[in-house]
Amino acid sequence: FGLMTGFVREARAAVRAVNPAVRLSAAVFPTPEGALLRGQDWPEWVREGLLDFVCPMIYSEDATAFGAMLATCVEALPHPSASLVPGIGTGADESQLDAAAASLQIRACRERRVAGFAFFAVDDALLTLLPQLFP
């Protein structure tokens, strides 16, 4: 974790030097195993104030798996309502959600009262999907 934490610490300092009001975030792996393999101690980065919020890439078409990973992420942070913005896999290789499936994951995020949610990519498919989600 040391090398990546050092990088995040340096990034935080560089951003603050330019504009202390800018919020710094990172897309991270949601599972402890995935994060560990990649040196991402993101719960500690948030606790230390190195990141303002994290976006765990919870890219799954399975609503139960999404909910389980979301619960793990919520439990990892002291204030998920301010620092957790789960990534929903619209357009990711491993997750091609339609409007109904994306809506279920958005609902799960809202029920957990996290800071928000993010989509994997804004592409033509998502732009077509958004009016169905937010009529």
DANORTA-V329682 format. One record per residue. RES is the residue in one letter. OMEGA is omega in whole degrees, 0 to 359 (none if undefined). Layout:
BEGIN
RES;OMEGA / RES;OMEGA
END
This chain:
BEGIN
F;187 / G;183 / L;180 / M;179 / T;176 / G;178 / F;180 / V;178 / R;178 / E;178 / A;179 / R;180 / A;180 / A;179 / V;179 / R;180 / A;181 / V;182 / N;183 / P;181 / A;181 / V;178 / R;182 / L;180 / S;176 / A;169 / A;186 / V;176 / F;189 / P;185 / T;178 / P;181 / E;180 / G;179 / A;180 / L;180 / L;184 / R;178 / G;184 / Q;176 / D;189 / W;176 / P;179 / E;178 / W;179 / V;180 / R;180 / E;182 / G;178 / L;174 / L;177 / D;176 / F;178 / V;178 / C;177 / P;183 / M;182 / I;186 / Y;180 / S;174 / E;182 / D;183 / A;179 / T;178 / A;177 / F;181 / G;180 / A;178 / M;177 / L;179 / A;178 / T;180 / C;179 / V;181 / E;183 / A;186 / L;180 / P;182 / H;183 / P;179 / S;178 / A;191 / S;183 / L;178 / V;184 / P;176 / G;179 / I;189 / G;171 / T;178 / G;177 / A;180 / D;184 / E;184 / S;179 / Q;186 / L;170 / D;184 / A;182 / A;181 / A;178 / A;179 / S;178 / L;180 / Q;175 / I;179 / R;178 / A;177 / C;180 / R;179 / E;179 / R;178 / R;176 / V;186 / A;181 / G;176 / F;180 / A;175 / F;181 / F;184 / A;173 / V;180 / D;181 / D;180 / A;179 / L;179 / L;175 / T;183 / L;187 / L;179 / P;177 / Q;181 / L;185 / F;184 / P;none
END
